[in-house]
């Protein structure tokens, strides 16, 4: 009688063990499912952030923002203005050389660079240094600061001089120059472009530029 009872009870214990095993398995699957959802969510957020940044930079690229911030602080410039000049000159594409021999991100000519090196005490400067973002942005920012000082802070006049030379900007009115006074279509379009893009950089890259 005892043997038959023990034999009959075995299927019950086996069934309960199987149920517990299935329960544990179900819990493990649930935990892994939650982990998978969390990882998927993090991946989606990462990809969306990268996509959003890429879309933003297609129309309005920004690189070397750490250098731009440093030079802006060092020379008392609006970082958005530096970024806008780089955009107008090279669209942040490195290694560009114009037909006039201007080089780099801010398109500095060798003669201009030599003059800046002399005035700023850059005794170790060589022309090849213009290919490096640090030197090119530093020299371009130095020139912007000089031109703004020359024209009493008038941004339009400084930009006109950056594009066409101080001699022409002086002829067109100097510190009292307005965009409408610029007779050269190319220079006028350049100044208008930089001023417009400057506003966009201030709006879209406020955090990156430290504004």
ChimeraX attribute file (.defattr): number of C-alpha atoms within 10 A of each C-alpha:
attribute: neighborCount
match mode: 1-to-1
recipient: residues
	/A:1	5
	/A:2	7
	/A:3	7
	/A:4	8
	/A:5	9
	/A:6	10
	/A:7	9
	/A:8	11
	/A:9	10
	/A:10	10
	/A:11	11
	/A:12	10
	/A:13	11
	/A:14	11
	/A:15	11
	/A:16	11
	/A:17	12
	/A:18	12
	/A:19	12
	/A:20	12
	/A:21	12
	/A:22	12
	/A:23	12
	/A:24	12
	/A:25	12
	/A:26	12
	/A:27	12
	/A:28	12
	/A:29	12
	/A:30	12
	/A:31	12
	/A:32	12
	/A:33	12
	/A:34	12
	/A:35	12
	/A:36	12
	/A:37	12
	/A:38	12
	/A:39	12
	/A:40	12
	/A:41	12
	/A:42	12
	/A:43	12
	/A:44	12
	/A:45	12
	/A:46	12
	/A:47	12
	/A:48	12
	/A:49	12
	/A:50	12
	/A:51	12
	/A:52	11
	/A:53	12
	/A:54	13
	/A:55	12
	/A:56	14
	/A:57	13
	/A:58	9
	/A:59	9
	/A:60	18
	/A:61	19
	/A:62	20
	/A:63	15
	/A:64	14
	/A:65	17
	/A:66	13
	/A:67	17
	/A:68	28
	/A:69	20
	/A:70	17
	/A:71	22
	/A:72	23
	/A:73	13
	/A:74	12
	/A:75	14
	/A:76	11
	/A:77	19
	/A:78	20
	/A:79	26
	/A:80	27
	/A:81	23
	/A:82	24
	/A:83	31
	/A:84	27
	/A:85	29
	/A:86	24
	/A:87	22
	/A:88	18
	/A:89	22
	/A:90	18
	/A:91	19
	/A:92	22
	/A:93	13
	/A:94	14
	/A:95	14
	/A:96	17
	/A:97	16
	/A:98	13
	/A:99	6
	/A:100	10
	/A:101	13
	/A:102	19
	/A:103	24
	/A:104	27
	/A:105	29
	/A:106	28
	/A:107	28
	/A:108	25
	/A:109	18
	/A:110	17
	/A:111	12
	/A:112	14
	/A:113	25
	/A:114	18
	/A:115	15
	/A:116	19
	/A:117	17
	/A:118	12
	/A:119	11
	/A:120	11
	/A:121	10
	/A:122	13
	/A:123	10
	/A:124	7
	/A:125	15
	/A:126	12
	/A:127	12
	/A:128	10
	/A:129	14
	/A:130	26
	/A:131	18
	/A:132	14
	/A:133	20
	/A:134	17
	/A:135	18
	/A:136	20
	/A:137	25
	/A:138	22
	/A:139	24
	/A:140	25
	/A:141	25
	/A:142	20
	/A:143	20
	/A:144	22
	/A:145	17
	/A:146	16
	/A:147	22
	/A:148	20
	/A:149	14
	/A:150	17
	/A:151	21
	/A:152	14
	/A:153	14
	/A:154	17
	/A:155	22
	/A:156	25
	/A:157	30
	/A:158	28
	/A:159	26
	/A:160	29
	/A:161	24
	/A:162	22
	/A:163	19
	/A:164	16
	/A:165	13
	/A:166	19
	/A:167	10
	/A:168	17
	/A:169	25
	/A:170	17
	/A:171	10
	/A:172	19
	/A:173	14
	/A:174	21
	/A:175	19
	/A:176	14
	/A:177	20
	/A:178	16
	/A:179	18
	/A:180	9
	/A:181	13
	/A:182	21
	/A:183	11
	/A:184	12
	/A:185	9
	/A:186	13
	/A:187	19
	/A:188	20
	/A:189	14
	/A:190	22
	/A:191	25
	/A:192	17
	/A:193	15
	/A:194	24
	/A:195	18
	/A:196	12
	/A:197	20
	/A:198	20
	/A:199	13
	/A:200	15
	/A:201	23
	/A:202	20
	/A:203	12
	/A:204	13
	/A:205	18
	/A:206	13
	/A:207	9
	/A:208	17
	/A:209	22
	/A:210	17
	/A:211	13
